[in-house]
């Protein structure tokens, strides 16, 4: 199984922007991302969906548009991505720390 490809486009103390590619066979286990003090928001835009699998799931999202655009609190709610059975999943991930 290939490793996750993570290309940083911007990286500041309170904002980061990355293009992340998850390859066939990869999955993200159910977890949250504790941050300590402050709040953590993620705005993920799925640029390429896999042909099969790779479905995002979260206990709660602020909004979800067309199963392609997700805005959620990864520090507060559990989230995961099912196994990518065929193809790859590429997303633009914008992380905001406040």
Rosetta blueprint (number, residue, H / E / L):
1 X L
2 X L
3 X L
4 X L
5 X E
6 X E
7 X E
8 X E
9 X E
10 X E
11 X E
12 X L
13 X L
14 X L
15 X E
16 X E
17 X E
18 X E
19 X E
20 X E
21 X E
22 X E
23 X L
24 X L
25 X L
26 X L
27 X L
28 X E
29 X E
30 X E
31 X E
32 X L
33 X L
34 X L
35 X L
36 X L
37 X L
38 X L
39 X L
40 X E
41 X E
42 X E
43 X E
44 X E
45 X E
46 X E
47 X E
48 X E
49 X L
50 X L
51 X L
52 X E
53 X E
54 X L
55 X L
56 X E
57 X E
58 X E
59 X L
60 X L
61 X L
62 X L
63 X E
64 X E
65 X E
66 X L
67 X L
68 X L
69 X E
70 X E
71 X E
72 X E
73 X L
74 X L
75 X L
76 X L
77 X L
78 X L
79 X E
80 X E
81 X E
82 X L
83 X L
84 X E
85 X E
86 X E
87 X L
88 X L
89 X E
90 X E
91 X E
92 X E
93 X E
94 X E
95 X E
96 X E
97 X E
98 X L
